Amino acid sequence: MDEQNPLIPAGFDIAWSVVAVAVIALTIVALISLARSAQRLTSLQALIWVLVVLFVPVLGSISWMAVGRRTASLVISDQS
């Protein structure tokens, strides 16, 4: 008989938990970065980015980090 301790999670449980924590952390970092850059964006742009980050967590967060922050920087430099 292969008896397994029910108090010790299986390997895939640990892996999925790590993935879930990573996705949540990435989303939080993206939202904090977005909040800091919100003054450089219009209200509509900020709202759209927040919705993208929340409803498409991994892709939205990575998109904000790669494209959105640069766009926010360009908006402020164009206004100067």
All heavy atoms as a GROMACS GRO file, in nm:
protein
  600
    1MET      N    1   0.083  -0.119   0.000
    1MET     CA    2   0.000   0.000   0.000
    1MET      C    3   0.087   0.125   0.000
    1MET      O    4   0.184   0.133   0.072
    1MET     CB    5  -0.087   0.004   0.125
    1MET     CG    6  -0.203  -0.087   0.124
    1MET     SD    7  -0.347   0.013   0.135
    1MET     CE    8  -0.463  -0.104   0.081
    2ASP      N    9   0.045   0.216  -0.078
    2ASP     CA   10   0.116   0.344  -0.087
    2ASP      C   11   0.040   0.446  -0.002
    2ASP      O   12  -0.054   0.509  -0.049
    2ASP     CB   13   0.126   0.390  -0.232
    2ASP     CG   14   0.208   0.515  -0.248
    2ASP    OD1   15   0.292   0.543  -0.161
    2ASP    OD2   16   0.188   0.586  -0.348
    3GLU      N   17   0.081   0.456   0.122
    3GLU     CA   18   0.014   0.551   0.212
    3GLU      C   19   0.088   0.684   0.208
    3GLU      O   20   0.210   0.688   0.221
    3GLU     CB   21   0.010   0.495   0.353
    3GLU     CG   22  -0.080   0.376   0.364
    3GLU     CD   23  -0.097   0.333   0.509
    3GLU    OE1   24  -0.095   0.417   0.598
    3GLU    OE2   25  -0.111   0.212   0.530
    4GLN      N   26   0.011   0.788   0.193
    4GLN     CA   27   0.069   0.922   0.188
    4GLN      C   28   0.010   1.006   0.300
    4GLN      O   29  -0.110   0.996   0.328
    4GLN     CB   30   0.036   0.986   0.052
    4GLN     CG   31   0.108   1.115   0.028
    4GLN     CD   32   0.079   1.169  -0.112
    4GLN    OE1   33  -0.003   1.116  -0.185
    4GLN    NE2   34   0.146   1.276  -0.145
    5ASN      N   35   0.093   1.084   0.362
    5ASN     CA   36   0.048   1.170   0.469
    5ASN      C   37  -0.042   1.280   0.410
    5ASN      O   38   0.002   1.357   0.326
    5ASN     CB   39   0.169   1.232   0.540
    5ASN     CG   40   0.130   1.312   0.661
    5ASN    OD1   41   0.014   1.342   0.683
    5ASN    ND2   42   0.229   1.348   0.740
    6PRO      N   43  -0.168   1.289   0.451
    6PRO     CA   44  -0.257   1.389   0.394
    6PRO      C   45  -0.222   1.533   0.434
    6PRO      O   46  -0.272   1.627   0.374
    6PRO     CB   47  -0.394   1.349   0.448
    6PRO     CG   48  -0.365   1.272   0.572
    6PRO     CD   49  -0.233   1.205   0.550
    7LEU      N   50  -0.135   1.549   0.533
    7LEU     CA   51  -0.097   1.682   0.575
    7LEU      C   52   0.015   1.741   0.491
    7LEU      O   53   0.039   1.862   0.495
    7LEU     CB   54  -0.054   1.680   0.723
    7LEU     CG   55  -0.162   1.638   0.821
    7LEU    CD1   56  -0.105   1.632   0.962
    7LEU    CD2   57  -0.281   1.731   0.815
    8ILE      N   58   0.083   1.657   0.414
    8ILE     CA   59   0.190   1.703   0.326
    8ILE      C   60   0.132   1.716   0.185
    8ILE      O   61   0.085   1.618   0.128
    8ILE     CB   62   0.308   1.606   0.326
    8ILE    CG1   63   0.366   1.594   0.466
    8ILE    CG2   64   0.416   1.652   0.227
    8ILE    CD1   65   0.475   1.490   0.480
    9PRO      N   66   0.132   1.839   0.130
    9PRO     CA   67   0.072   1.856  -0.003
    9PRO      C   68   0.156   1.787  -0.112
    9PRO      O   69   0.277   1.772  -0.098
    9PRO     CB   70   0.072   2.007  -0.023
    9PRO     CG   71   0.173   2.059   0.072
    9PRO     CD   72   0.181   1.961   0.186
   10ALA      N   73   0.088   1.749  -0.217
   10ALA     CA   74   0.156   1.687  -0.331
   10ALA      C   75   0.237   1.794  -0.404
   10ALA      O   76   0.216   1.915  -0.387
   10ALA     CB   77   0.053   1.624  -0.423
   11GLY      N   78   0.328   1.749  -0.487
   11GLY     CA   79   0.416   1.842  -0.559
   11GLY      C   80   0.341   1.940  -0.646
   11GLY      O   81   0.374   2.058  -0.653
   12PHE      N   82   0.237   1.894  -0.716
   12PHE     CA   83   0.162   1.986  -0.803
   12PHE      C   84   0.085   2.089  -0.722
   12PHE      O   85   0.062   2.200  -0.771
   12PHE     CB   86   0.069   1.910  -0.898
   12PHE     CG   87  -0.038   1.828  -0.832
   12PHE    CD1   88  -0.161   1.885  -0.802
   12PHE    CD2   89  -0.016   1.696  -0.802
   12PHE    CE1   90  -0.260   1.812  -0.742
   12PHE    CE2   91  -0.116   1.620  -0.741
   12PHE     CZ   92  -0.238   1.677  -0.710
   13ASP      N   93   0.044   2.056  -0.600
   13ASP     CA   94  -0.022   2.155  -0.515
   13ASP      C   95   0.074   2.269  -0.480
   13ASP      O   96   0.037   2.386  -0.482
   13ASP     CB   97  -0.073   2.091  -0.386
   13ASP     CG   98  -0.194   2.003  -0.406
   13ASP    OD1   99  -0.265   2.025  -0.507
   13ASP    OD2  100  -0.218   1.915  -0.322
   14ILE      N  101   0.197   2.232  -0.451
   14ILE     CA  102   0.298   2.334  -0.419
   14ILE      C  103   0.329   2.418  -0.542
   14ILE      O  104   0.338   2.541  -0.534
   14ILE     CB  105   0.424   2.266  -0.363
   14ILE    CG1  106   0.392   2.200  -0.228
   14ILE    CG2  107   0.539   2.366  -0.349
   14ILE    CD1  108   0.503   2.113  -0.174
   15ALA      N  109   0.342   2.353  -0.658
   15ALA     CA  110   0.373   2.426  -0.782
   15ALA      C  111   0.262   2.525  -0.816
   15ALA      O  112   0.290   2.641  -0.849
   15ALA     CB  113   0.395   2.327  -0.896
   16TRP      N  114   0.137   2.482  -0.809
   16TRP     CA  115   0.026   2.573  -0.841
   16TRP      C  116   0.014   2.685  -0.738
   16TRP      O  117  -0.024   2.797  -0.773
   16TRP     CB  118  -0.106   2.497  -0.851
   16TRP     CG  119  -0.120   2.429  -0.984
   16TRP    CD1  120  -0.125   2.296  -1.006
   16TRP    CD2  121  -0.129   2.491  -1.112
   16TRP    NE1  122  -0.136   2.271  -1.141
   16TRP    CE2  123  -0.139   2.388  -1.209
   16TRP    CE3  124  -0.130   2.623  -1.155
   16TRP    CZ2  125  -0.150   2.415  -1.346
   16TRP    CZ3  126  -0.139   2.648  -1.293
   16TRP    CH2  127  -0.150   2.546  -1.385
   17SER      N  128   0.047   2.657  -0.614
   17SER     CA  129   0.046   2.762  -0.512
   17SER      C  130   0.151   2.867  -0.542
   17SER      O  131   0.126   2.988  -0.528
   17SER     CB  132   0.068   2.702  -0.374
   17SER     OG  133  -0.036   2.614  -0.340
   18VAL      N  134   0.269   2.823  -0.584
   18VAL     CA  135   0.376   2.918  -0.620
   18VAL      C  136   0.334   3.002  -0.740
   18VAL      O  137   0.356   3.124  -0.742
   18VAL     CB  138   0.508   2.842  -0.646
   18VAL    CG1  139   0.612   2.932  -0.708
   18VAL    CG2  140   0.560   2.781  -0.517
   19VAL      N  141   0.273   2.939  -0.840
   19VAL     CA  142   0.226   3.013  -0.957
   19VAL      C  143   0.120   3.115  -0.918
   19VAL      O  144   0.124   3.230  -0.963
   19VAL     CB  145   0.171   2.915  -1.064
   19VAL    CG1  146   0.098   2.989  -1.174
   19VAL    CG2  147   0.284   2.832  -1.122
   20ALA      N  148   0.026   3.076  -0.833
   20ALA     CA  149  -0.079   3.169  -0.790
   20ALA      C  150  -0.021   3.287  -0.713
   20ALA      O  151  -0.061   3.402  -0.737
   20ALA     CB  152  -0.180   3.095  -0.703
   21VAL      N  153   0.074   3.262  -0.626
   21VAL     CA  154   0.137   3.371  -0.550
   21VAL      C  155   0.214   3.463  -0.644
   21VAL      O  156   0.210   3.586  -0.630
   21VAL     CB  157   0.228   3.314  -0.439
   21VAL    CG1  158   0.317   3.422  -0.380
   21VAL    CG2  159   0.144   3.249  -0.331
   22ALA      N  160   0.282   3.406  -0.743
   22ALA     CA  161   0.356   3.488  -0.840
   22ALA      C  162   0.263   3.577  -0.922
   22ALA      O  163   0.293   3.694  -0.946
   22ALA     CB  164   0.439   3.398  -0.931
   23VAL      N  165   0.150   3.523  -0.964
   23VAL     CA  166   0.053   3.602  -1.042
   23VAL      C  167  -0.004   3.714  -0.957
   23VAL      O  168  -0.017   3.829  -1.002
   23VAL     CB  169  -0.060   3.510  -1.096
   23VAL    CG1  170  -0.175   3.592  -1.152
   23VAL    CG2  171  -0.005   3.417  -1.202
   24ILE      N  172  -0.038   3.684  -0.833
   24ILE     CA  173  -0.091   3.788  -0.743
   24ILE      C  174   0.014   3.895  -0.718
   24ILE      O  175  -0.016   4.016  -0.721
   24ILE     CB  176  -0.141   3.724  -0.612
   24ILE    CG1  177  -0.266   3.639  -0.640
   24ILE    CG2  178  -0.170   3.830  -0.507
   24ILE    CD1  179  -0.308   3.551  -0.524
   25ALA      N  180   0.138   3.855  -0.694
   25ALA     CA  181   0.245   3.952  -0.670
   25ALA      C  182   0.269   4.040  -0.794
   25ALA      O  183   0.285   4.162  -0.782
   25ALA     CB  184   0.374   3.880  -0.631
   26LEU      N  185   0.270   3.979  -0.912
   26LEU     CA  186   0.289   4.055  -1.035
   26LEU      C  187   0.176   4.156  -1.056
   26LEU      O  188   0.200   4.270  -1.094
   26LEU     CB  189   0.297   3.959  -1.154
   26LEU     CG  190   0.322   4.021  -1.291
   26LEU    CD1  191   0.456   4.092  -1.295
   26LEU    CD2  192   0.315   3.914  -1.398
   27THR      N  193   0.054   4.116  -1.027
   27THR     CA  194  -0.061   4.205  -1.040
   27THR      C  195  -0.051   4.321  -0.942
   27THR      O  196  -0.076   4.437  -0.978
   27THR     CB  197  -0.192   4.127  -1.018
   27THR    OG1  198  -0.198   4.020  -1.113
   27THR    CG2  199  -0.313   4.217  -1.034
   28ILE      N  200  -0.012   4.294  -0.819
   28ILE     CA  201   0.001   4.400  -0.718
   28ILE      C  202   0.111   4.496  -0.757
   28ILE      O  203   0.094   4.619  -0.748
   28ILE     CB  204   0.026   4.338  -0.579
   28ILE    CG1  205  -0.102   4.270  -0.530
   28ILE    CG2  206   0.072   4.444  -0.479
   28ILE    CD1  207  -0.085   4.188  -0.403
   29VAL      N  208   0.225   4.446  -0.803
   29VAL     CA  209   0.335   4.534  -0.846
   29VAL      C  210   0.290   4.621  -0.963
   29VAL      O  211   0.319   4.742  -0.966
   29VAL     CB  212   0.459   4.450  -0.883
   29VAL    CG1  213   0.562   4.533  -0.955
   29VAL    CG2  214   0.519   4.388  -0.758
   30ALA      N  215   0.218   4.563  -1.058
   30ALA     CA  216   0.170   4.641  -1.173
   30ALA      C  217   0.071   4.748  -1.129
   30ALA      O  218   0.076   4.862  -1.179
   30ALA     CB  219   0.107   4.549  -1.276
   31LEU      N  220  -0.019   4.716  -1.036
   31LEU     CA  221  -0.116   4.814  -0.989
   31LEU      C  222  -0.048   4.928  -0.912
   31LEU      O  223  -0.088   5.044  -0.924
   31LEU     CB  224  -0.224   4.747  -0.905
   31LEU     CG  225  -0.323   4.660  -0.983
   31LEU    CD1  226  -0.414   4.585  -0.887
   31LEU    CD2  227  -0.403   4.744  -1.080
   32ILE      N  228   0.053   4.896  -0.833
   32ILE     CA  229   0.126   5.000  -0.761
   32ILE      C  230   0.200   5.090  -0.859
   32ILE      O  231   0.198   5.213  -0.846
   32ILE     CB  232   0.222   4.937  -0.658
   32ILE    CG1  233   0.142   4.875  -0.544
   32ILE    CG2  234   0.322   5.039  -0.605
   32ILE    CD1  235   0.224   4.792  -0.447
   33SER      N  236   0.265   5.030  -0.958
   33SER     CA  237   0.334   5.108  -1.060
   33SER      C  238   0.235   5.196  -1.136
   33SER      O  239   0.264   5.312  -1.166
   33SER     CB  240   0.406   5.014  -1.156
   33SER     OG  241   0.458   5.084  -1.264
   34LEU      N  242   0.121   5.141  -1.168
   34LEU     CA  243   0.016   5.216  -1.238
   34LEU      C  244  -0.034   5.332  -1.153
   34LEU      O  245  -0.054   5.443  -1.203
   34LEU     CB  246  -0.098   5.123  -1.275
   34LEU     CG  247  -0.217   5.181  -1.349
   34LEU    CD1  248  -0.173   5.247  -1.478
   34LEU    CD2  249  -0.318   5.073  -1.378
   35ALA      N  250  -0.052   5.309  -1.025
   35ALA     CA  251  -0.099   5.415  -0.935
   35ALA      C  252   0.003   5.529  -0.928
   35ALA      O  253  -0.034   5.647  -0.923
   35ALA     CB  254  -0.126   5.358  -0.796
   36ARG      N  255   0.130   5.495  -0.928
   36ARG     CA  256   0.234   5.598  -0.924
   36ARG      C  257   0.242   5.677  -1.054
   36ARG      O  258   0.281   5.793  -1.054
   36ARG     CB  259   0.369   5.536  -0.894
   36ARG     CG  260   0.381   5.487  -0.753
   36ARG     CD  261   0.517   5.432  -0.727
   36ARG     NE  262   0.531   5.395  -0.586
   36ARG     CZ  263   0.638   5.340  -0.536
   36ARG    NH1  264   0.742   5.315  -0.612
   36ARG    NH2  265   0.642   5.310  -0.408
   37SER      N  266   0.204   5.614  -1.164
   37SER     CA  267   0.210   5.680  -1.295
   37SER      C  268   0.077   5.740  -1.336
   37SER      O  269   0.068   5.799  -1.444
   37SER     CB  270   0.253   5.579  -1.402
   37SER     OG  271   0.379   5.526  -1.373
   38ALA      N  272  -0.023   5.728  -1.254
   38ALA     CA  273  -0.158   5.771  -1.292
   38ALA      C  274  -0.168   5.921  -1.318
   38ALA      O  275  -0.250   5.964  -1.398
   38ALA     CB  276  -0.258   5.730  -1.184
   39GLN      N  277  -0.084   6.000  -1.254
   39GLN     CA  278  -0.089   6.145  -1.277
   39GLN      C  279  -0.046   6.180  -1.419
   39GLN      O  280  -0.085   6.285  -1.471
   39GLN     CB  281   0.001   6.216  -1.177
   39GLN     CG  282  -0.046   6.202  -1.034
   39GLN     CD  283   0.056   6.258  -0.936
   39GLN    OE1  284   0.168   6.286  -0.972
   39GLN    NE2  285   0.013   6.272  -0.812
   40ARG      N  286   0.033   6.095  -1.481
   40ARG     CA  287   0.082   6.121  -1.616
   40ARG      C  288  -0.013   6.071  -1.723
   40ARG      O  289   0.010   6.092  -1.841
   40ARG     CB  290   0.220   6.057  -1.635
   40ARG     CG  291   0.325   6.122  -1.548
   40ARG     CD  292   0.455   6.051  -1.568
   40ARG     NE  293   0.484   5.981  -1.442
   40ARG     CZ  294   0.572   5.885  -1.428
   40ARG    NH1  295   0.641   5.843  -1.529
   40ARG    NH2  296   0.592   5.830  -1.311
   41LEU      N  297  -0.118   6.001  -1.683
   41LEU     CA  298  -0.215   5.946  -1.776
   41LEU      C  299  -0.347   6.019  -1.764
   41LEU      O  300  -0.378   6.078  -1.660
   41LEU     CB  301  -0.239   5.797  -1.747
   41LEU     CG  302  -0.120   5.704  -1.757
   41LEU    CD1  303  -0.158   5.567  -1.702
   41LEU    CD2  304  -0.072   5.692  -1.899
   42THR      N  305  -0.427   6.014  -1.870
   42THR     CA  306  -0.562   6.066  -1.858
   42THR      C  307  -0.644   5.969  -1.774
   42THR      O  308  -0.604   5.853  -1.754
   42THR     CB  309  -0.627   6.082  -1.997
   42THR    OG1  310  -0.643   5.953  -2.056
   42THR    CG2  311  -0.544   6.172  -2.088
   43SER      N  312  -0.757   6.012  -1.728
   43SER     CA  313  -0.843   5.925  -1.646
   43SER      C  314  -0.886   5.801  -1.723
   43SER      O  315  -0.888   5.691  -1.668
   43SER     CB  316  -0.967   6.001  -1.601
   43SER     OG  317  -0.931   6.110  -1.521
   44LEU      N  318  -0.918   5.818  -1.850
   44LEU     CA  319  -0.962   5.705  -1.931
   44LEU      C  320  -0.847   5.606  -1.952
   44LEU      O  321  -0.868   5.484  -1.941
   44LEU     CB  322  -1.015   5.754  -2.066
   44LEU     CG  323  -1.070   5.646  -2.158
   44LEU    CD1  324  -1.188   5.575  -2.092
   44LEU    CD2  325  -1.110   5.705  -2.291
   45GLN      N  326  -0.727   5.655  -1.979
   45GLN     CA  327  -0.612   5.566  -1.995
   45GLN      C  328  -0.585   5.487  -1.868
   45GLN      O  329  -0.560   5.366  -1.872
   45GLN     CB  330  -0.487   5.645  -2.033
   45GLN     CG  331  -0.488   5.700  -2.173
   45GLN     CD  332  -0.368   5.789  -2.198
   45GLN    OE1  333  -0.316   5.853  -2.106
   45GLN    NE2  334  -0.323   5.794  -2.322
   46ALA      N  335  -0.588   5.554  -1.755
   46ALA     CA  336  -0.563   5.487  -1.627
   46ALA      C  337  -0.670   5.381  -1.600
   46ALA      O  338  -0.638   5.269  -1.557
   46ALA     CB  339  -0.559   5.588  -1.514
   47LEU      N  340  -0.794   5.414  -1.626
   47LEU     CA  341  -0.903   5.318  -1.606
   47LEU      C  342  -0.887   5.196  -1.695
   47LEU      O  343  -0.902   5.082  -1.650
   47LEU     CB  344  -1.039   5.384  -1.631
   47LEU     CG  345  -1.161   5.293  -1.621
   47LEU    CD1  346  -1.176   5.242  -1.479
   47LEU    CD2  347  -1.285   5.365  -1.666
   48ILE      N  348  -0.854   5.218  -1.821
   48ILE     CA  349  -0.837   5.106  -1.914
   48ILE      C  350  -0.721   5.017  -1.869
   48ILE      O  351  -0.733   4.895  -1.868
   48ILE     CB  352  -0.815   5.158  -2.058
   48ILE    CG1  353  -0.947   5.216  -2.110
   48ILE    CG2  354  -0.765   5.047  -2.149
   48ILE    CD1  355  -0.935   5.289  -2.241
   49TRP      N  356  -0.609   5.077  -1.828
   49TRP     CA  357  -0.495   4.998  -1.783
   49TRP      C  358  -0.530   4.918  -1.657
   49TRP      O  359  -0.492   4.802  -1.644
   49TRP     CB  360  -0.373   5.084  -1.758
   49TRP     CG  361  -0.293   5.105  -1.881
   49TRP    CD1  362  -0.274   5.221  -1.950
   49TRP    CD2  363  -0.219   5.006  -1.953
   49TRP    NE1  364  -0.194   5.199  -2.059
   49TRP    CE2  365  -0.159   5.068  -2.063
   49TRP    CE3  366  -0.198   4.870  -1.935
   49TRP    CZ2  367  -0.079   4.999  -2.154
   49TRP    CZ3  368  -0.119   4.801  -2.026
   49TRP    CH2  369  -0.060   4.865  -2.133
   50VAL      N  370  -0.602   4.978  -1.565
   50VAL     CA  371  -0.642   4.905  -1.443
   50VAL      C  372  -0.730   4.786  -1.479
   50VAL      O  373  -0.710   4.676  -1.427
   50VAL     CB  374  -0.714   4.999  -1.343
   50VAL    CG1  375  -0.783   4.921  -1.234
   50VAL    CG2  376  -0.616   5.098  -1.283
   51LEU      N  377  -0.825   4.807  -1.568
   51LEU     CA  378  -0.914   4.697  -1.608
   51LEU      C  379  -0.836   4.587  -1.679
   51LEU      O  380  -0.860   4.468  -1.655
   51LEU     CB  381  -1.026   4.750  -1.697
   51LEU     CG  382  -1.127   4.840  -1.627
   51LEU    CD1  383  -1.228   4.894  -1.728
   51LEU    CD2  384  -1.196   4.768  -1.514
   52VAL      N  385  -0.741   4.624  -1.764
   52VAL     CA  386  -0.660   4.523  -1.834
   52VAL      C  387  -0.577   4.444  -1.734
   52VAL      O  388  -0.570   4.320  -1.741
   52VAL     CB  389  -0.570   4.590  -1.941
   52VAL    CG1  390  -0.465   4.493  -1.993
   52VAL    CG2  391  -0.655   4.642  -2.055
   53VAL      N  392  -0.514   4.512  -1.639
   53VAL     CA  393  -0.431   4.444  -1.540
   53VAL      C  394  -0.515   4.352  -1.452
   53VAL      O  395  -0.473   4.241  -1.419
   53VAL     CB  396  -0.352   4.546  -1.455
   53VAL    CG1  397  -0.289   4.480  -1.334
   53VAL    CG2  398  -0.246   4.615  -1.539
   54LEU      N  399  -0.635   4.393  -1.416
   54LEU     CA  400  -0.720   4.311  -1.328
   54LEU      C  401  -0.785   4.194  -1.400
   54LEU      O  402  -0.793   4.084  -1.344
   54LEU     CB  403  -0.827   4.398  -1.263
   54LEU     CG  404  -0.779   4.495  -1.156
   54LEU    CD1  405  -0.895   4.579  -1.106
   54LEU    CD2  406  -0.713   4.422  -1.042
   55PHE      N  407  -0.830   4.214  -1.524
   55PHE     CA  408  -0.905   4.108  -1.592
   55PHE      C  409  -0.816   4.014  -1.674
   55PHE      O  410  -0.859   3.905  -1.709
   55PHE     CB  411  -1.015   4.167  -1.680
   55PHE     CG  412  -1.128   4.224  -1.598
   55PHE    CD1  413  -1.160   4.358  -1.604
   55PHE    CD2  414  -1.201   4.143  -1.513
   55PHE    CE1  415  -1.262   4.410  -1.528
   55PHE    CE2  416  -1.305   4.193  -1.437
   55PHE     CZ  417  -1.335   4.328  -1.445
   56VAL      N  418  -0.695   4.057  -1.706
   56VAL     CA  419  -0.599   3.971  -1.776
   56VAL      C  420  -0.469   3.980  -1.696
   56VAL      O  421  -0.374   4.045  -1.738
   56VAL     CB  422  -0.578   4.017  -1.922
   56VAL    CG1  423  -0.499   3.914  -1.999
   56VAL    CG2  424  -0.710   4.045  -1.990
   57PRO      N  425  -0.464   3.915  -1.579
   57PRO     CA  426  -0.358   3.943  -1.483
   57PRO      C  427  -0.214   3.930  -1.535
   57PRO      O  428  -0.137   4.023  -1.523
   57PRO     CB  429  -0.382   3.843  -1.370
   57PRO     CG  430  -0.522   3.799  -1.385
   57PRO     CD  431  -0.556   3.815  -1.529
   58VAL      N  432  -0.178   3.819  -1.594
   58VAL     CA  433  -0.039   3.800  -1.634
   58VAL      C  434  -0.006   3.887  -1.756
   58VAL      O  435   0.087   3.967  -1.753
   58VAL     CB  436  -0.010   3.652  -1.663
   58VAL    CG1  437   0.130   3.633  -1.718
   58VAL    CG2  438  -0.029   3.569  -1.538
   59LEU      N  439  -0.084   3.874  -1.861
   59LEU     CA  440  -0.058   3.949  -1.983
   59LEU      C  441  -0.076   4.099  -1.961
   59LEU      O  442   0.003   4.180  -2.010
   59LEU     CB  443  -0.150   3.900  -2.095
   59LEU     CG  444  -0.123   3.954  -2.234
   59LEU    CD1  445   0.018   3.919  -2.279
   59LEU    CD2  446  -0.224   3.898  -2.332
   60GLY      N  447  -0.178   4.137  -1.885
   60GLY     CA  448  -0.200   4.279  -1.857
   60GLY      C  449  -0.088   4.341  -1.775
   60GLY      O  450  -0.043   4.453  -1.804
   61SER      N  451  -0.041   4.269  -1.676
   61SER     CA  452   0.068   4.320  -1.592
   61SER      C  453   0.197   4.334  -1.671
   61SER      O  454   0.267   4.435  -1.662
   61SER     CB  455   0.090   4.227  -1.472
   61SER     OG  456  -0.025   4.221  -1.393
   62ILE      N  457   0.228   4.233  -1.750
   62ILE     CA  458   0.349   4.238  -1.831
   62ILE      C  459   0.337   4.349  -1.936
   62ILE      O  460   0.434   4.421  -1.962
   62ILE     CB  461   0.377   4.101  -1.895
   62ILE    CG1  462   0.414   4.000  -1.786
   62ILE    CG2  463   0.487   4.110  -2.000
   62ILE    CD1  464   0.424   3.857  -1.834
   63SER      N  465   0.219   4.366  -1.993
   63SER     CA  466   0.199   4.473  -2.092
   63SER      C  467   0.219   4.610  -2.028
   63SER      O  468   0.281   4.698  -2.089
   63SER     CB  469   0.057   4.465  -2.150
   63SER     OG  470   0.041   4.345  -2.219
   64TRP      N  471   0.167   4.629  -1.908
   64TRP     CA  472   0.186   4.757  -1.840
   64TRP      C  473   0.334   4.783  -1.815
   64TRP      O  474   0.384   4.892  -1.839
   64TRP     CB  475   0.108   4.764  -1.710
   64TRP     CG  476   0.152   4.882  -1.627
   64TRP    CD1  477   0.223   4.879  -1.513
   64TRP    CD2  478   0.130   5.020  -1.658
   64TRP    NE1  479   0.248   5.006  -1.469
   64TRP    CE2  480   0.192   5.095  -1.556
   64TRP    CE3  481   0.067   5.087  -1.760
   64TRP    CZ2  482   0.191   5.235  -1.554
   64TRP    CZ3  483   0.065   5.226  -1.759
   64TRP    CH2  484   0.126   5.298  -1.657
   65MET      N  485   0.403   4.681  -1.766
   65MET     CA  486   0.546   4.697  -1.736
   65MET      C  487   0.627   4.725  -1.863
   65MET      O  488   0.721   4.803  -1.862
   65MET     CB  489   0.601   4.573  -1.668
   65MET     CG  490   0.540   4.546  -1.534
   65MET     SD  491   0.584   4.674  -1.417
   65MET     CE  492   0.515   4.607  -1.270
   66ALA      N  493   0.591   4.663  -1.974
   66ALA     CA  494   0.668   4.676  -2.097
   66ALA      C  495   0.629   4.800  -2.178
   66ALA      O  496   0.717   4.869  -2.230
   66ALA     CB  497   0.651   4.551  -2.182
   67VAL      N  498   0.500   4.828  -2.190
   67VAL     CA  499   0.454   4.933  -2.280
   67VAL      C  500   0.397   5.053  -2.205
   67VAL      O  501   0.430   5.168  -2.236
   67VAL     CB  502   0.346   4.876  -2.376
   67VAL    CG1  503   0.292   4.984  -2.467
   67VAL    CG2  504   0.402   4.761  -2.456
   68GLY      N  505   0.313   5.028  -2.108
   68GLY     CA  506   0.238   5.135  -2.042
   68GLY      C  507   0.325   5.235  -1.970
   68GLY      O  508   0.302   5.357  -1.978
   69ARG      N  509   0.427   5.188  -1.901
   69ARG     CA  510   0.513   5.281  -1.827
   69ARG      C  511   0.588   5.372  -1.923
   69ARG      O  512   0.606   5.490  -1.896
   69ARG     CB  513   0.611   5.205  -1.737
   69ARG     CG  514   0.541   5.136  -1.623
   69ARG     CD  515   0.634   5.087  -1.518
   69ARG     NE  516   0.744   5.007  -1.573
   69ARG     CZ  517   0.843   4.961  -1.499
   69ARG    NH1  518   0.848   4.986  -1.372
   69ARG    NH2  519   0.937   4.888  -1.554
   70ARG      N  520   0.634   5.317  -2.036
   70ARG     CA  521   0.704   5.401  -2.134
   70ARG      C  522   0.609   5.502  -2.195
   70ARG      O  523   0.647   5.616  -2.217
   70ARG     CB  524   0.764   5.313  -2.244
   70ARG     CG  525   0.898   5.259  -2.204
   70ARG     CD  526   0.965   5.200  -2.324
   70ARG     NE  527   0.958   5.055  -2.306
   70ARG     CZ  528   0.951   4.967  -2.403
   70ARG    NH1  529   0.950   5.006  -2.527
   70ARG    NH2  530   0.946   4.840  -2.376
   71THR      N  531   0.487   5.463  -2.223
   71THR     CA  532   0.388   5.554  -2.280
   71THR      C  533   0.359   5.668  -2.182
   71THR      O  534   0.348   5.783  -2.222
   71THR     CB  535   0.258   5.479  -2.313
   71THR    OG1  536   0.289   5.370  -2.399
   71THR    CG2  537   0.157   5.568  -2.379
   72ALA      N  538   0.347   5.636  -2.055
   72ALA     CA  539   0.323   5.738  -1.953
   72ALA      C  540   0.441   5.835  -1.946
   72ALA      O  541   0.423   5.955  -1.929
   72ALA     CB  542   0.299   5.674  -1.817
   73SER      N  543   0.562   5.786  -1.962
   73SER     CA  544   0.680   5.873  -1.960
   73SER      C  545   0.684   5.963  -2.083
   73SER      O  546   0.722   6.079  -2.075
   73SER     CB  547   0.808   5.789  -1.955
   73SER     OG  548   0.812   5.712  -1.839
   74LEU      N  549   0.642   5.909  -2.198
   74LEU     CA  550   0.641   5.989  -2.321
   74LEU      C  551   0.537   6.100  -2.312
   74LEU      O  552   0.558   6.208  -2.363
   74LEU     CB  553   0.614   5.900  -2.442
   74LEU     CG  554   0.724   5.803  -2.480
   74LEU    CD1  555   0.678   5.713  -2.593
   74LEU    CD2  556   0.851   5.875  -2.517
   75VAL      N  557   0.424   6.072  -2.250
   75VAL     CA  558   0.318   6.172  -2.236
   75VAL      C  559   0.369   6.290  -2.156
   75VAL      O  560   0.350   6.406  -2.192
   75VAL     CB  561   0.192   6.110  -2.171
   75VAL    CG1  562   0.092   6.219  -2.133
   75VAL    CG2  563   0.128   6.011  -2.266
   76ILE      N  564   0.440   6.266  -2.047
   76ILE     CA  565   0.489   6.374  -1.963
   76ILE      C  566   0.601   6.451  -2.034
   76ILE      O  567   0.609   6.573  -2.022
   76ILE     CB  568   0.535   6.323  -1.825
   76ILE    CG1  569   0.548   6.437  -1.725
   76ILE    CG2  570   0.665   6.250  -1.831
   76ILE    CD1  571   0.421   6.497  -1.682
   77SER      N  572   0.685   6.384  -2.113
   77SER     CA  573   0.793   6.455  -2.181
   77SER      C  574   0.739   6.536  -2.299
   77SER      O  575   0.795   6.638  -2.334
   77SER     CB  576   0.901   6.357  -2.227
   77SER     OG  577   0.850   6.268  -2.322
   78ASP      N  578   0.630   6.491  -2.362
   78ASP     CA  579   0.569   6.567  -2.470
   78ASP      C  580   0.504   6.694  -2.420
   78ASP      O  581   0.498   6.794  -2.490
   78ASP     CB  582   0.464   6.483  -2.543
   78ASP     CG  583   0.526   6.376  -2.630
   78ASP    OD1  584   0.649   6.387  -2.657
   78ASP    OD2  585   0.456   6.282  -2.670
   79GLN      N  586   0.455   6.693  -2.297
   79GLN     CA  587   0.388   6.810  -2.241
   79GLN      C  588   0.488   6.915  -2.195
   79GLN      O  589   0.453   7.031  -2.182
   79GLN     CB  590   0.300   6.769  -2.124
   79GLN     CG  591   0.181   6.686  -2.166
   79GLN     CD  592   0.101   6.638  -2.046
   79GLN    OE1  593   0.140   6.654  -1.933
   79GLN    NE2  594  -0.013   6.576  -2.076
   80SER      N  595   0.611   6.879  -2.174
   80SER     CA  596   0.712   6.974  -2.125
   80SER      C  597   0.757   7.069  -2.231
   80SER      O  598   0.758   7.052  -2.344
   80SER     CB  599   0.836   6.898  -2.073
   80SER     OG  600   0.797   6.816  -1.966
   0.00000   0.00000   0.00000
